[in-house]
Amino acid sequence: MPWDLFLNIRFWMLTGSSLSCPPLHYSWQELESDCRLRSQRKHAAVRCICMMSPLVARLLLLVCLALPLYGVEKVRNRGYRKDPDADKCTGNDAEKPNCTTHSEGRRSSNLNQMLGSCMQGPAGTPGREGNPGTNGIPGTPGIPGRDGLKGEKGECINEIFEEPWRPNYKQCAWNSLNYGIDLGKVADCTFTKLRSDSALRVLFSGSLRLKCKNACCQRWYFTFNGAECTGPLPIESIIYLDQGSPELNSTINIHRTSSVEGLCEGIKSGLVDVAVWVGTCSDYPRGDASTGWNSVSRIIIEELPK
């Protein structure tokens, strides 16, 4: 290759422009006139090179050419000194384009150089378990599930809101009733029952007496609207008296304050006629009865919840 063409190519590679220097066989006077002409065209690189002597210009161009070649060679040598195992192929990497395989003998020689004459020590004790990690960030809510099957039609239940229980009671009283009948109604008292599912508590308190020459028995009992209680049984009280003393030819006559008391269920709500009666006992003759002698007699009626 001619020297002029070689210099022109290298100069273009370095500066990006054509050198277009005059031929090297120009005389110094011809070279100076050519450089002066090029200087007027503002070619700085040509002005700098052409103002020098031909020998100095040649030396400068040689230095510019040699420096890039030296740098490339240095980088290449550095790549050759790289760790021989850096690009070693393992497993499925053998098909990669930049992968280099090594022979088994070279691998063993490298291991001998690395390990030398040192023996591998025993394995260390396993480390203890680390502390539990912190809780992670809560996940996003999931997608809502689809609607379930329609349920069966329920039954309508009417709720009953009951009022709180209020006391309901009544008292009927008589002073010196002195009722001496042996059979029949002694006294009565009307009561208003508020609920059908409640019970009635009744009480009669007063003086009772029975006398007779022979054995006799009398019975005092309650009725509700003319009938005795059937829920569960009648409410009653009896007095039995044996025959009197034949030596004295007299009878016993004692008046005592007594009571007849009980609970009756199953009575409907509304007005209830509560009465006290006197009658005979079964299988015994009647005697001479007396009710409410010389004292106060009373009937107390109270409605109670079940």
HUZI-V933560 format. One record per residue. SS is DSSP state (2 for helix, 1 for strand, 0 for the rest). PHI is phi as a letter, one per 30 degrees, with the letter a starting at -180 (NA if undefined). OMEGA is omega as a letter, one per 30 degrees, with the letter a starting at -180 (NA if undefined). Layout:
SS PHI OMEGA
SS PHI OMEGA
This chain:
0 NA l
0 d a
2 d l
2 d l
2 d l
2 d l
2 d a
2 d l
2 d a
2 d l
2 d l
2 d l
2 d a
2 d a
2 c a
0 i l
0 b a
0 d a
0 d l
0 h l
0 d l
0 d l
0 e a
0 d a
0 d l
0 d l
0 d a
2 d a
2 d l
2 d l
2 d a
2 d l
2 d l
2 d l
2 d l
2 d l
2 d l
2 d l
2 d l
2 d l
0 d l
0 i l
0 c a
2 d a
2 d l
2 d l
2 d a
2 d a
2 d a
2 d l
0 d l
0 d l
0 d a
2 e a
2 d a
2 d l
2 d l
2 d l
2 d a
2 d l
2 d l
2 d l
2 d l
2 d l
2 d a
2 d a
2 d l
2 d l
2 d l
2 d l
2 d l
2 d a
2 d a
2 d l
2 d l
2 d l
2 d l
2 d l
2 d l
2 d a
0 d a
0 d l
0 e a
0 d a
0 c a
0 d a
0 c a
1 d a
0 c l
0 b l
2 i a
2 d a
2 d a
2 d a
2 d a
0 d a
0 d a
0 c a
0 c a
1 c l
0 c a
0 b l
0 d a
2 d a
2 d l
2 d l
2 d l
2 d l
2 d l
2 d l
2 d l
2 d l
2 d a
2 d a
2 d a
0 i a
0 c a
0 d l
0 c l
0 d a
0 d l
0 d l
0 d l
0 d l
0 d l
0 d l
0 d l
0 d a
0 d l
0 d l
0 d l
0 d l
0 d l
0 d l
0 d l
0 d l
0 d l
0 e l
0 d l
0 d l
0 e l
0 d a
0 d l
0 e l
0 d a
0 d a
0 d l
0 d l
0 d a
0 d a
0 d l
0 d a
0 d a
0 d l
0 c a
0 d a
0 c l
0 d l
0 d l
0 c l
0 c a
0 d l
0 d l
0 d a
0 d l
0 c l
0 d l
1 b a
1 b l
1 a l
1 b l
1 c a
1 b l
1 b l
1 c l
0 h a
0 d l
0 h a
1 c a
0 c l
0 d l
0 c l
0 b l
1 k a
1 d l
1 c a
1 a l
1 b a
1 a a
1 c a
1 b l
1 c l
1 d a
0 d a
0 b l
0 d a
0 c l
1 c l
1 c l
1 c l
1 c a
1 b l
1 b l
1 c l
1 b a
1 a a
1 d l
1 b l
1 b l
1 b l
1 b l
0 a l
0 d l
0 c a
0 d a
1 b a
1 a l
1 b a
1 b l
1 c a
1 b l
1 c l
1 b l
1 b a
0 h l
0 i a
1 b l
0 d a
0 d l
0 c a
0 b g
0 c a
0 b l
0 d l
0 c a
1 a l
1 a a
1 b l
1 b l
1 c a
1 b l
0 d a
0 d a
0 d a
0 d a
0 d a
0 d a
0 d a
0 h a
0 b l
0 b l
0 d a
0 b a
0 c l
0 c a
1 b l
1 d a
1 b a
1 b l
1 b a
1 b l
1 l l
1 c l
1 b l
0 c l
0 i l
0 c a
0 d l
0 d a
1 j l
1 d l
1 b l
1 c a
1 c a
1 b l
1 c a
1 b l
1 b a
1 a a
1 c l
0 d l
0 d l
0 i l
0 b l
0 d a
0 d l
0 b l
1 c a
1 c l
1 b a
1 b l
0 i a
0 d l
0 h l
0 a l
1 d l
1 c a
1 b l
1 b l
1 c a
1 b a
1 b l
1 c a
1 b l
1 d l
0 d NA
